[in-house]
């Protein structure tokens, strides 16, 4: 059997950042740190026509399908979905695919989908793939019910 490849560097991987390099906007705590990640969790706050789906922890190949199931189920019920992502510690392209699919479905069906307080790692991923105009992000402090 061949070597197993990982999409994320191991905690013991050597750093490619030169000592003393200016990190600018880069977070000082990276996924490679020895901090224990939060367990993944998806919870639902049913507000009638709006479903606020709260996600915490790491959204990756193992956990993105669960997030997608909850979002899809709420959209199938005709609800506007607001995905609250402030407690997301990491998101890979599997998580981004869920966001893109939900956003496109909402536009096609005349429904609603928006992100509320996305974590910096989510914003960076959206910016990296130049999808910032594709996904609605609610302004800080805006009531999700007002977005309905």
Order of alpha helices (4+ residues) and beta strands (2+ residues): beta-beta-alpha-beta-alpha-beta-alpha
